[in-house]
Amino acid sequence: MTTTVKCIKCSEEKPGLATPPFRAGTRLGPLGEEIQQKICSACYKDWIAMSVKLVNELRLDTTDPRGQETWLKQMKIFLNLDESSDPWARHLDKRVVIETVDGRSVTATLIGADDHRLTFSDFEGGVPTGFDSGTNKGSGTLARDAIKTVEPAA
């Protein structure tokens, strides 16, 4: 049975998930119940689309505990379930303008955040100088202390 929830991601009253996304009795069971109670089905569907992009762009191995930990952390940030209240998390999976401390302005999509770096993809004109592209073609990371602002793109 689907119920209506006051979604903490979009701040709207919308239909929730019919069942928790993680089975009861597993280590993620309590998280699944929290998602069912706090997140609307539309926002959870947005997370699924974002997680595909995240796994592909970062080449996450979801069978590896480190990949699983990264995936879960990004899910919590994306769905506003992360208590850390990352100020830039609200921009996940959105086009943003990044202003760097050295005065450059870059437009891209924010696809990931950790304690030290932000990860972007879909750059206009390729991965800019100064962004670490590593082995992930089309995406790049930048240290948080090298970023002055992250704002929605017009």
DSSP file (Angstrom, degrees, kcal/mol; ACC not computed):
  #  RESIDUE AA STRUCTURE BP1 BP2  ACC     N-H-->O    O-->H-N    N-H-->O    O-->H-N    TCO  KAPPA ALPHA  PHI   PSI    X-CA   Y-CA   Z-CA
    1    1 A M              0   0    0      0, 0.0     2,-0.4     0, 0.0    16,-0.0   0.000 360.0 360.0 360.0 127.7    0.0    0.0    0.0
    2    2 A T        -     0   0    0     13,-0.0     2,-0.3    17,-0.0    16,-0.1  -0.714 360.0-171.1 -88.1 132.3    1.4    3.4   -1.0
    3    3 A T        -     0   0    0     -2,-0.4    13,-4.1    14,-0.3     2,-0.4  -0.763  26.7-104.8-115.7 165.8    1.1    6.2    1.4
    4    4 A T  E     -A   15   0A   0     11,-0.3     2,-0.3    -2,-0.3     9,-0.1  -0.732  37.7-169.6 -90.0 139.4    1.8    9.9    1.1
    5    5 A V  E     -A   14   0A   0      9,-3.2     9,-2.2    -2,-0.4     2,-1.1  -0.921  31.7-121.7-126.0 153.4    5.0   11.3    2.7
    6    6 A K  E     -A   13   0A   0     -2,-0.3     7,-0.2    31,-0.3     2,-0.2  -0.837  44.8-138.3 -88.6  99.0    6.3   14.7    3.4
    7    7 A C     >  -     0   0    0      5,-2.6     4,-1.4    -2,-1.1    32,-0.2  -0.383  15.9-156.7 -70.2 130.3    9.5   14.2    1.3
    8    8 A I  T  4 S+     0   0    0     30,-2.3    -1,-0.1     2,-0.2    31,-0.1   0.573  92.4  54.5 -81.6  -8.3   12.7   15.6    2.9
    9    9 A K  T  4 S+     0   0    0     29,-0.4    -1,-0.1     3,-0.1    30,-0.1   0.907 126.8  14.9 -86.2 -50.7   14.3   15.8   -0.6
   10   10 A C  T  4 S-     0   0    0      2,-0.2    -2,-0.2    69,-0.1     3,-0.1   0.512  93.5-130.5-104.8  -6.9   11.8   17.9   -2.4
   11   11 A S     <  +     0   0    0     -4,-1.4     2,-0.3     1,-0.2    -3,-0.1   0.774  67.2 119.4  62.5  29.3    9.8   19.2    0.6
   12   12 A E  S    S-     0   0    0     -5,-0.2    -5,-2.6    -7,-0.0     2,-0.7  -0.875  72.3-111.8-122.0 156.5    6.5   18.2   -1.0
   13   13 A E  E     +A    6   0A   0     -2,-0.3    -7,-0.2    -7,-0.2    -9,-0.1  -0.793  58.6 146.2 -83.2 115.2    3.6   15.8    0.0
   14   14 A K  E     -A    5   0A   0     -9,-2.2    -9,-3.2    -2,-0.7     2,-0.1  -0.933  55.2 -72.6-145.2 164.7    3.8   13.0   -2.6
   15   15 A P  E     -A    4   0A   0      0, 0.0    26,-2.7     0, 0.0    27,-0.4  -0.397  51.0-145.5 -61.2 135.4    3.2    9.3   -2.8
   16   16 A G  B     -B   40   0B   0    -13,-4.1     2,-0.2    24,-0.3    24,-0.2  -0.176  34.4 -65.9 -88.6-173.0    5.9    7.3   -1.0
   17   17 A L        -     0   0    0     22,-0.6   -14,-0.3    19,-0.3    -1,-0.2  -0.547  35.6-137.3 -75.5 141.1    7.4    3.9   -1.9
   18   18 A A  S    S+     0   0    0     -2,-0.2    -1,-0.1     1,-0.1    -2,-0.0   0.853  89.4  11.7 -66.9 -35.0    5.1    1.0   -1.7
   19   19 A T  S    S-     0   0    0    -17,-0.0    -1,-0.1    -3,-0.0     4,-0.1  -0.956  95.7 -88.4-138.3 156.6    7.8   -1.1    0.0
   20   20 A P        -     0   0    0      0, 0.0    13,-0.2     0, 0.0    12,-0.1  -0.353  33.5-128.3 -62.7 146.6   11.2   -0.3    1.5
   21   21 A P  S    S+     0   0    0      0, 0.0     2,-0.4     0, 0.0     8,-0.1   0.665  94.4  50.7 -73.1 -14.2   14.0   -0.4   -1.1
   22   22 A F  S    S-     0   0    0      7,-0.2     4,-0.0     6,-0.2    11,-0.0  -0.976  96.7-104.2-124.9 140.3   16.1   -2.7    1.2
   23   23 A R    >   -     0   0    0     -2,-0.4     3,-1.4     1,-0.1     5,-0.2  -0.277  34.3-110.8 -64.9 140.6   14.8   -5.9    2.7
   24   24 A A  T 3  S+     0   0    0      1,-0.2    -1,-0.1     5,-0.1     3,-0.1  -0.389 103.1  36.5 -63.0 146.3   13.9   -6.0    6.4
   25   25 A G  T 3  S+     0   0    0      1,-0.4    -1,-0.2    -2,-0.1     2,-0.2   0.321  96.0 102.5  90.1  -8.5   16.3   -8.2    8.4
   26   26 A T  S X  S-     0   0    0     -3,-1.4     3,-1.4     1,-0.1    -1,-0.4  -0.536  91.0-101.6 -97.7 171.9   19.3   -7.1    6.4
   27   27 A R  T 3  S+     0   0    0      1,-0.3     4,-0.2    -2,-0.2    -1,-0.1   0.763 126.0  46.8 -65.7 -22.1   21.9   -4.6    7.5
   28   28 A L  T 3> S+     0   0    0     -5,-0.2     4,-2.5     1,-0.2    -1,-0.3   0.394  83.4 100.3 -97.2   2.5   20.3   -2.0    5.3
   29   29 A G  H <> S+     0   0    0     -3,-1.4     4,-2.1     1,-0.2    -7,-0.2   0.917  81.7  48.2 -53.9 -49.8   16.7   -2.9    6.4
   30   30 A P  H  > S+     0   0    0      0, 0.0     4,-2.1     0, 0.0    -1,-0.2   0.880 111.5  50.9 -61.7 -36.5   16.5    0.1    8.8
   31   31 A L  H  > S+     0   0    0     -4,-0.2     4,-2.5     2,-0.2    -2,-0.2   0.903 108.1  53.1 -65.2 -40.5   17.8    2.5    6.1
   32   32 A G  H  X S+     0   0    0     -4,-2.5     4,-2.3     1,-0.2    -1,-0.2   0.893 109.0  48.9 -60.5 -40.8   15.1    1.1    3.7
   33   33 A E  H  X S+     0   0    0     -4,-2.1     4,-1.9     2,-0.2    -1,-0.2   0.896 110.2  51.3 -65.9 -39.9   12.4    1.8    6.3
   34   34 A E  H  X S+     0   0    0     -4,-2.1     4,-1.8     2,-0.2     5,-0.2   0.917 110.4  48.9 -62.6 -42.9   13.7    5.4    6.8
   35   35 A I  H  X S+     0   0    0     -4,-2.5     4,-2.6     1,-0.2    -2,-0.2   0.924 109.8  51.6 -62.0 -44.5   13.7    6.0    3.0
   36   36 A Q  H  < S+     0   0    0     -4,-2.3   -19,-0.3     1,-0.2    -1,-0.2   0.863 115.1  42.9 -60.9 -35.4   10.1    4.6    2.8
   37   37 A Q  H  < S+     0   0    0     -4,-1.9   -31,-0.3    -5,-0.1    -1,-0.2   0.749 127.3  27.1 -81.9 -25.2    9.0    7.0    5.5
   38   38 A K  H  < S+     0   0    0     -4,-1.8   -30,-2.3    -3,-0.2     2,-0.4   0.600 107.5  66.8-116.9 -14.5   10.8   10.1    4.4
   39   39 A I     <  -     0   0    0     -4,-2.6   -22,-0.6    -5,-0.2    -1,-0.1  -0.925  69.6-131.8-120.4 133.3   11.4   10.0    0.6
   40   40 A C  B  >  -B   16   0B   0     -2,-0.4     4,-2.0   -24,-0.2   -24,-0.3  -0.376  27.8-113.8 -75.7 161.0    8.7   10.2   -2.1
   41   41 A S  H  > S+     0   0    0    -26,-2.7     4,-2.2     1,-0.2     5,-0.1   0.841 114.7  57.2 -66.2 -32.4    8.8    7.7   -4.9
   42   42 A A  H  > S+     0   0    0    -27,-0.4     4,-1.9     2,-0.2    -1,-0.2   0.924 108.8  45.0 -64.5 -44.1    9.7   10.4   -7.5
   43   43 A C  H  > S+     0   0    0      2,-0.2     4,-1.9     1,-0.2    -1,-0.2   0.862 112.4  51.7 -68.5 -35.1   12.8   11.5   -5.6
   44   44 A Y  H  X S+     0   0    0     -4,-2.0     4,-2.1     2,-0.2    -1,-0.2   0.888 108.2  51.9 -68.2 -36.7   13.9    7.8   -5.1
   45   45 A K  H  X S+     0   0    0     -4,-2.2     4,-2.0     2,-0.2    -2,-0.2   0.895 107.4  52.9 -63.4 -39.3   13.5    7.2   -8.8
   46   46 A D  H  X S+     0   0    0     -4,-1.9     4,-2.4     1,-0.2    -2,-0.2   0.890 107.2  52.9 -61.5 -38.7   15.7   10.3   -9.4
   47   47 A W  H  X S+     0   0    0     -4,-1.9     4,-3.2     2,-0.2    -2,-0.2   0.913 105.3  53.7 -63.1 -41.9   18.3    8.7   -7.1
   48   48 A I  H  X S+     0   0    0     -4,-2.1     4,-1.6     1,-0.2    -1,-0.2   0.928 110.9  46.1 -59.3 -44.5   18.2    5.5   -9.1
   49   49 A A  H  X S+     0   0    0     -4,-2.0     4,-1.6     1,-0.2    -1,-0.2   0.916 114.8  47.9 -62.9 -42.6   19.0    7.4  -12.3
   50   50 A M  H  X S+     0   0    0     -4,-2.4     4,-2.7     1,-0.2    -2,-0.2   0.883 107.4  55.8 -65.4 -38.3   21.7    9.4  -10.5
   51   51 A S  H  X S+     0   0    0     -4,-3.2     4,-2.8     1,-0.2     5,-0.2   0.848 103.8  54.0 -67.3 -32.1   23.2    6.2   -9.0
   52   52 A V  H  X S+     0   0    0     -4,-1.6     4,-2.4    -5,-0.2    -1,-0.2   0.935 111.6  45.4 -63.4 -45.0   23.6    4.7  -12.5
   53   53 A K  H  X S+     0   0    0     -4,-1.6     4,-3.2     2,-0.2     5,-0.3   0.918 113.2  50.7 -62.9 -43.3   25.5    7.8  -13.6
   54   54 A L  H  X S+     0   0    0     -4,-2.7     4,-2.4     2,-0.2     6,-0.3   0.930 111.6  46.4 -60.9 -48.2   27.6    7.7  -10.4
   55   55 A V  H  X>S+     0   0    0     -4,-2.8     5,-1.4     2,-0.2     4,-0.7   0.913 118.0  43.2 -62.0 -43.5   28.5    4.0  -10.8
   56   56 A N  H  <5S+     0   0    0     -4,-2.4     3,-0.3    -5,-0.2    -2,-0.2   0.948 117.1  43.5 -69.0 -49.0   29.4    4.6  -14.5
   57   57 A E  H  <5S+     0   0    0     -4,-3.2    -2,-0.2     1,-0.2    -3,-0.2   0.889 124.1  35.3 -67.1 -39.9   31.3    7.8  -14.1
   58   58 A L  H  <5S-     0   0    0     -4,-2.4    -1,-0.2    -5,-0.3    -2,-0.2   0.481 102.4-130.4 -92.1  -2.3   33.3    6.8  -11.0
   59   59 A R  T  <5 -     0   0    0     -4,-0.7     2,-0.2    -3,-0.3    -3,-0.2   0.918  36.4-170.1  52.1  48.0   33.6    3.2  -12.2
   60   60 A L      < -     0   0    0     -5,-1.4     2,-0.9    -6,-0.3    -1,-0.2  -0.495  20.9-142.3 -71.3 133.2   32.4    2.0   -8.8
   61   61 A D    >   -     0   0    0     -2,-0.2     3,-1.5     1,-0.1     6,-0.4  -0.853  13.8-168.5 -93.1 102.4   32.7   -1.7   -8.1
   62   62 A T  T 3  S+     0   0    0     -2,-0.9    -1,-0.1     1,-0.3    -2,-0.0   0.491  83.4  62.7 -76.1  -1.1   29.5   -2.3   -6.2
   63   63 A T  T 3  S+     0   0    0      4,-0.0    -1,-0.3     5,-0.0    -2,-0.0   0.592  90.0  82.1 -91.6 -13.2   30.7   -5.8   -5.2
   64   64 A D  S <> S-     0   0    0     -3,-1.5     4,-2.5     1,-0.1     3,-0.4  -0.764  83.8-132.0 -90.9 133.3   33.6   -4.2   -3.3
   65   65 A P  H  > S+     0   0    0      0, 0.0     4,-2.4     0, 0.0     5,-0.1   0.837 108.6  53.7 -53.9 -34.8   32.8   -2.9    0.3
   66   66 A R  H  > S+     0   0    0      2,-0.2     4,-2.2     1,-0.2     5,-0.1   0.904 109.5  47.5 -67.6 -39.7   34.6    0.4   -0.5
   67   67 A G  H  > S+     0   0    0     -6,-0.4     4,-2.5    -3,-0.4    -1,-0.2   0.893 112.5  49.7 -65.4 -40.2   32.4    0.9   -3.6
   68   68 A Q  H  X S+     0   0    0     -4,-2.5     4,-2.8    -7,-0.3     5,-0.2   0.910 110.0  50.8 -63.8 -42.1   29.3    0.0   -1.6
   69   69 A E  H  X S+     0   0    0     -4,-2.4     4,-2.4    -5,-0.2    -2,-0.2   0.914 111.7  47.4 -62.6 -43.4   30.3    2.5    1.1
   70   70 A T  H  X S+     0   0    0     -4,-2.2     4,-2.5     2,-0.2    -2,-0.2   0.930 112.5  49.6 -62.4 -45.8   30.7    5.2   -1.5
   71   71 A W  H  X S+     0   0    0     -4,-2.5     4,-2.1     1,-0.2    -2,-0.2   0.923 112.9  46.6 -60.2 -46.5   27.4    4.4   -3.1
   72   72 A L  H  X S+     0   0    0     -4,-2.8     4,-2.4     2,-0.2    -1,-0.2   0.900 112.0  50.4 -64.5 -41.3   25.6    4.4    0.2
   73   73 A K  H  X S+     0   0    0     -4,-2.4     4,-2.2    -5,-0.2    -2,-0.2   0.932 111.9  47.2 -62.9 -44.9   27.2    7.7    1.3
   74   74 A Q  H  X S+     0   0    0     -4,-2.5     4,-2.8     1,-0.2    -1,-0.2   0.867 110.4  53.3 -65.6 -35.3   26.3    9.4   -2.0
   75   75 A M  H  X S+     0   0    0     -4,-2.1     4,-2.6    -5,-0.2     6,-0.3   0.937 109.2  48.5 -63.0 -46.3   22.7    8.1   -1.7
   76   76 A K  H  <>S+     0   0    0     -4,-2.4     5,-2.9     1,-0.2     6,-1.4   0.895 113.9  46.5 -62.7 -40.0   22.3    9.5    1.8
   77   77 A I  H ><5S+     0   0    0     -4,-2.2     3,-1.3     4,-0.2    -2,-0.2   0.948 113.4  48.7 -65.5 -47.7   23.7   12.9    0.6
   78   78 A F  H 3<5S+     0   0    0     -4,-2.8    -2,-0.2     1,-0.3    -1,-0.2   0.888 115.5  43.4 -60.4 -41.2   21.5   12.9   -2.5
   79   79 A L  T 3<5S-     0   0    0     -4,-2.6    -1,-0.3    -5,-0.2    -2,-0.2   0.349 113.5-115.3 -88.9   6.8   18.3   12.0   -0.5
   80   80 A N  T < 5S+     0   0    0     -3,-1.3    -3,-0.2    -4,-0.3    -4,-0.1   0.807  83.2 121.4  62.9  31.3   19.1   14.5    2.3
   81   81 A L      < +     0   0    0     -5,-2.9     2,-0.5    -6,-0.3    -4,-0.2   0.475  41.9 103.0 -96.7  -5.7   19.5   11.6    4.8
   82   82 A D    >   -     0   0    0     -6,-1.4     3,-1.2     1,-0.1     4,-0.1  -0.683  62.8-152.2 -84.2 124.6   23.1   12.6    5.6
   83   83 A E  T 3  S+     0   0    0     -2,-0.5    -1,-0.1     1,-0.2    -6,-0.0   0.627  84.6  80.8 -70.2 -13.6   23.4   14.3    8.9
   84   84 A S  T 3  S-     0   0    0      1,-0.1    -1,-0.2     2,-0.0    -7,-0.0   0.694  86.4-145.7 -70.2 -16.5   26.5   16.2    7.8
   85   85 A S    <   -     0   0    0     -3,-1.2    -2,-0.1     1,-0.2    -1,-0.1   0.918  13.2-156.1  52.8  50.4   24.3   18.7    5.9
   86   86 A D    >   -     0   0    0      1,-0.2     3,-1.3    -4,-0.1     4,-0.5  -0.405   8.4-143.2 -56.6 120.6   26.8   19.2    3.1
   87   87 A P  T 3  S+     0   0    0      0, 0.0     3,-0.3     0, 0.0    -1,-0.2   0.760  98.1  46.1 -64.1 -23.6   26.0   22.7    1.7
   88   88 A W  T >  S+     0   0    0      1,-0.2     3,-1.8     2,-0.1     4,-0.1   0.535  87.0  88.3 -95.5  -6.0   26.7   21.6   -1.8
   89   89 A A  G X  S+     0   0    0     -3,-1.3     3,-2.0     1,-0.3    -1,-0.2   0.790  74.7  70.3 -62.8 -27.7   24.8   18.3   -1.7
   90   90 A R  G 3  S+     0   0    0     -4,-0.5    -1,-0.3    -3,-0.3    -2,-0.1   0.682  94.4  57.9 -64.2 -14.2   21.6   20.1   -2.8
   91   91 A H  G X  S+     0   0    0     -3,-1.8     3,-1.6     3,-0.1    19,-0.5   0.392  74.6 134.3 -95.4   2.2   23.2   20.5   -6.2
   92   92 A L  T <  S+     0   0    0     -3,-2.0    19,-0.2     1,-0.3     3,-0.1  -0.281  77.9   8.7 -58.2 136.4   23.8   16.8   -6.8
   93   93 A D  T 3  S+     0   0    0     17,-3.6     2,-0.3     1,-0.2    -1,-0.3   0.755 110.2 110.6  64.0  29.1   22.8   15.7  -10.3
   94   94 A K  S <  S-     0   0    0     -3,-1.6    16,-1.9    16,-0.5     2,-0.3  -0.939  77.1-102.9-129.4 153.5   22.2   19.3  -11.3
   95   95 A R  E     +C  109   0C   0     -2,-0.3    58,-2.2    14,-0.2     2,-0.3  -0.599  50.1 177.1 -72.3 131.5   24.0   21.7  -13.7
   96   96 A V  E     -CD 108 152C   0     12,-3.5    12,-2.2    -2,-0.3     2,-0.6  -0.917  33.5-128.1-134.9 159.4   26.1   24.1  -11.7
   97   97 A V  E     -CD 107 151C   0     54,-3.0    54,-2.1    -2,-0.3     2,-0.5  -0.962  26.8-156.1-106.6 122.3   28.6   26.9  -12.2
   98   98 A I  E     -CD 106 150C   0      8,-3.8     8,-2.4    -2,-0.6     2,-0.6  -0.869   4.6-163.3-101.1 124.4   31.8   26.3  -10.2
   99   99 A E  E     -CD 105 149C   0     50,-2.6    49,-3.0    -2,-0.5    50,-1.7  -0.947  13.9-150.3-106.6 123.0   33.8   29.3   -9.3
  100  100 A T  E >   - D   0 147C   0      4,-2.4     3,-2.1    -2,-0.6    47,-0.3  -0.488  26.1-111.2 -89.7 161.4   37.3   28.3   -8.2
  101  101 A V  T 3  S+     0   0    0     45,-2.0    46,-0.1     1,-0.3    -1,-0.1   0.738 118.1  60.7 -64.0 -21.3   39.5   30.3   -5.7
  102  102 A D  T 3  S-     0   0    0     44,-0.4    -1,-0.3     2,-0.1    45,-0.1   0.316 124.0-102.4 -89.7  10.5   41.8   31.3   -8.6
  103  103 A G  S <  S+     0   0    0     -3,-2.1     2,-0.2     1,-0.3    -2,-0.1   0.466  74.4 137.9  92.1   2.1   38.8   33.0  -10.3
  104  104 A R        -     0   0    0      2,-0.0    -4,-2.4     1,-0.0     2,-0.4  -0.507  39.7-150.0 -80.8 152.7   37.9   30.5  -13.0
  105  105 A S  E     +C   99   0C   0     -6,-0.2     2,-0.4    -2,-0.2    -6,-0.2  -0.992  18.3 176.8-124.8 127.3   34.2   29.7  -13.8
  106  106 A V  E     -C   98   0C   0     -8,-2.4    -8,-3.8    -2,-0.4     2,-0.5  -0.980  19.7-145.6-132.9 139.6   33.2   26.3  -15.1
  107  107 A T  E     +C   97   0C   0     -2,-0.4    17,-1.6   -10,-0.2     2,-0.3  -0.920  40.5 126.5-108.0 131.7   29.8   24.8  -15.9
  108  108 A A  E     -C   96   0C   0    -12,-2.2   -12,-3.5    -2,-0.5     2,-0.5  -0.916  58.1 -87.0-161.7-178.2   29.3   21.0  -15.2
  109  109 A T  E     -CE  95 121C   0     12,-3.2    12,-2.4    -2,-0.3     2,-0.6  -0.934  35.3-132.3-107.2 127.8   27.0   18.5  -13.4
  110  110 A L  E     + E   0 120C   0    -16,-1.9   -17,-3.6   -19,-0.5   -16,-0.5  -0.685  35.5 163.4 -79.3 120.7   27.8   17.7   -9.8
  111  111 A I  E     +     0   0C   0      8,-2.8     2,-0.3    -2,-0.6     9,-0.2   0.509  56.4  14.5-117.9  -7.1   27.8   13.9   -9.4
  112  112 A G  E     - E   0 119C   0      7,-1.5     7,-2.8     2,-0.0     2,-0.3  -0.985  49.8-168.0-166.0 154.6   29.5   13.2   -6.2
  113  113 A A  E     + E   0 118C   0     -2,-0.3     2,-0.2     5,-0.2     5,-0.2  -0.988  10.5 168.3-146.7 134.1   30.8   14.7   -2.9
  114  114 A D        -     0   0    0      3,-2.6    -2,-0.0    -2,-0.3   -44,-0.0  -0.715  56.0 -79.8-129.2-170.7   33.1   13.4   -0.2
  115  115 A D  S    S+     0   0    0     -2,-0.2     3,-0.1     1,-0.2    29,-0.0   0.764 125.5  20.6 -63.4 -25.5   34.8   15.0    2.7
  116  116 A H  S    S+     0   0    0      1,-0.2    28,-3.1    28,-0.1    29,-0.4   0.654 121.1  36.5-118.2 -22.1   37.7   16.5    0.6
  117  117 A R  E     - F   0 143C   0     26,-0.3    -3,-2.6    27,-0.1     2,-0.4  -0.929  54.9-143.4-138.6 155.7   36.6   16.6   -3.1
  118  118 A L  E     -EF 113 142C   0     24,-2.3    24,-2.1    -2,-0.3     2,-0.4  -0.948  20.5-145.8-114.2 142.7   33.6   17.2   -5.4
  119  119 A T  E     -EF 112 141C   0     -7,-2.8    -8,-2.8    -2,-0.4    -7,-1.5  -0.924  18.4-177.3-113.5 133.7   33.2   15.2   -8.6
  120  120 A F  E     -EF 110 140C   0     20,-3.2    20,-2.6    -2,-0.4     2,-0.3  -0.867   6.0-179.1-126.4 156.9   31.7   16.7  -11.7
  121  121 A S  E     +EF 109 139C   0    -12,-2.4   -12,-3.2    -2,-0.3    18,-0.2  -0.853  57.5  50.2-141.3-179.9   30.8   15.4  -15.2
  122  122 A D  S    S-     0   0    0     16,-0.8    -1,-0.1    -2,-0.3    17,-0.1   0.891  70.9-173.6  54.5  46.2   29.4   16.8  -18.5
  123  123 A F    >   -     0   0    0     15,-0.5     3,-0.9   -15,-0.1     2,-0.8  -0.369  30.7-113.5 -66.1 146.6   31.8   19.8  -18.6
  124  124 A E  T 3  S+     0   0    0    -17,-1.6   -17,-0.2     1,-0.2    -1,-0.1  -0.772 103.8   4.3 -79.2 115.6   31.3   22.3  -21.3
  125  125 A G  T 3  S-     0   0    0     -2,-0.8    -1,-0.2     3,-0.0    -2,-0.0   0.690 126.4 -69.4  84.4  20.1   34.4   21.9  -23.4
  126  126 A G  S <  S-     0   0    0     -3,-0.9    -2,-0.1    12,-0.1    -5,-0.0  -0.131  84.0 -31.8  89.2 172.5   35.9   18.9  -21.7
  127  127 A V  S    S-     0   0    0     -4,-0.1     3,-0.1    12,-0.1     6,-0.1  -0.515  73.0-128.9 -68.9 120.3   37.5   18.5  -18.3
  128  128 A P    >   -     0   0    0      0, 0.0     3,-1.7     0, 0.0     2,-0.1  -0.220  27.9 -86.4 -70.7 159.7   39.2   21.8  -17.5
  129  129 A T  T 3  S+     0   0    0      1,-0.2     3,-0.1     3,-0.0     0, 0.0  -0.396 115.6  35.5 -59.7 137.5   42.8   22.3  -16.4
  130  130 A G  T 3  S+     0   0    0      1,-0.3     2,-0.4    -3,-0.1    -1,-0.2   0.125  91.5 106.5 100.8 -20.1   43.1   21.9  -12.6
  131  131 A F  S <  S-     0   0    0     -3,-1.7     2,-0.8    11,-0.1    -1,-0.3  -0.788  73.0-126.6 -91.7 134.6   40.5   19.2  -12.3
  132  132 A D  B     +G  141   0C   0      9,-2.6     9,-2.2    -2,-0.4    -3,-0.0  -0.718  30.5 175.2 -82.2 110.5   41.8   15.7  -11.7
  133  133 A S    >   +     0   0    0     -2,-0.8     3,-1.5     7,-0.2     6,-0.2   0.657  13.6 173.2 -91.1 -16.3   40.3   13.5  -14.4
  134  134 A G  T 3   -     0   0    0      1,-0.3    -1,-0.2     7,-0.1     5,-0.0  -0.147  69.0 -35.1  48.3-132.4   42.2   10.4  -13.3
  135  135 A T  T 3  S+     0   0    0    -77,-0.1     2,-1.1     2,-0.1    -1,-0.3   0.402 113.0 103.9-100.2   0.7   41.0    7.3  -15.3
  136  136 A N    X   -     0   0    0     -3,-1.5     3,-1.7     3,-0.1     2,-0.2  -0.709  67.3-144.8 -90.3  98.4   37.4    8.5  -15.4
  137  137 A K  T 3  S+     0   0    0     -2,-1.1     3,-0.1     1,-0.3    -2,-0.1  -0.395  80.8  12.4 -63.0 128.5   36.8    9.8  -18.9
  138  138 A G  T 3  S+     0   0    0      1,-0.2   -16,-0.8    -2,-0.2   -15,-0.5   0.337 112.9  84.8  89.5  -8.2   34.5   12.8  -18.9
  139  139 A S  E <   -F  121   0C   0     -3,-1.7     2,-0.3    -6,-0.2    -1,-0.2  -0.884  52.1-174.9-124.1 159.9   34.5   13.4  -15.2
  140  140 A G  E     -F  120   0C   0    -20,-2.6   -20,-3.2    -2,-0.3     2,-0.3  -0.996  12.6-143.3-151.7 152.3   36.8   15.4  -13.0
  141  141 A T  E     -FG 119 132C   0     -9,-2.2    -9,-2.6    -2,-0.3     2,-0.4  -0.836  10.1-168.3-116.8 155.5   37.3   16.1   -9.3
  142  142 A L  E     -F  118   0C   0    -24,-2.1   -24,-2.3    -2,-0.3   -11,-0.1  -0.997  30.8-106.8-142.5 137.4   38.4   19.2   -7.5
  143  143 A A  E >   -F  117   0C   0     -2,-0.4     3,-1.8   -26,-0.2   -26,-0.3  -0.338  28.0-125.7 -61.2 140.8   39.5   19.7   -3.9
  144  144 A R  G >  S+     0   0    0    -28,-3.1     3,-1.7     1,-0.3    -1,-0.1   0.860 109.7  59.2 -56.9 -37.3   36.9   21.5   -1.8
  145  145 A D  G 3  S+     0   0    0    -29,-0.4    -1,-0.3     1,-0.3    -2,-0.1   0.586  99.7  58.2 -73.7  -5.9   39.4   24.1   -0.7
  146  146 A A  G <  S+     0   0    0     -3,-1.8   -45,-2.0   -46,-0.1     2,-0.5   0.410  93.2  84.7 -94.8  -0.6   40.0   25.0   -4.4
  147  147 A I  E <   -D  100   0C   0     -3,-1.7   -47,-0.3   -47,-0.3     3,-0.1  -0.889  48.8-179.9-108.4 128.5   36.3   25.9   -4.8
  148  148 A K  E    S-     0   0C   0    -49,-3.0     2,-0.3    -2,-0.5   -48,-0.2   0.900  70.4  -6.2 -87.8 -50.3   34.9   29.3   -3.9
  149  149 A T  E     -D   99   0C   0    -50,-1.7   -50,-2.6     2,-0.0     2,-0.4  -0.984  46.8-158.8-145.0 155.5   31.3   28.7   -4.8
  150  150 A V  E     +D   98   0C   0     -2,-0.3   -52,-0.2   -52,-0.2   -59,-0.0  -0.967  28.5 167.8-132.1 117.1   28.9   26.2   -6.4
  151  151 A E  E     -D   97   0C   0    -54,-2.1   -54,-3.0    -2,-0.4    -2,-0.0  -0.907  42.2 -87.1-129.5 154.9   25.7   27.7   -7.7
  152  152 A P  E     -D   96   0C   0      0, 0.0   -56,-0.3     0, 0.0     2,-0.2  -0.336  46.4-117.9 -59.5 139.5   22.9   26.5  -10.0
  153  153 A A              0   0    0    -58,-2.2   -58,-0.1   -45,-0.1   -46,-0.0  -0.517 360.0 360.0 -76.4 148.4   23.5   27.1  -13.7
  154  154 A A              0   0    0     -2,-0.2    -1,-0.1   -58,-0.0   -58,-0.0   0.475 360.0 360.0 -74.2 360.0   21.0   29.4  -15.4
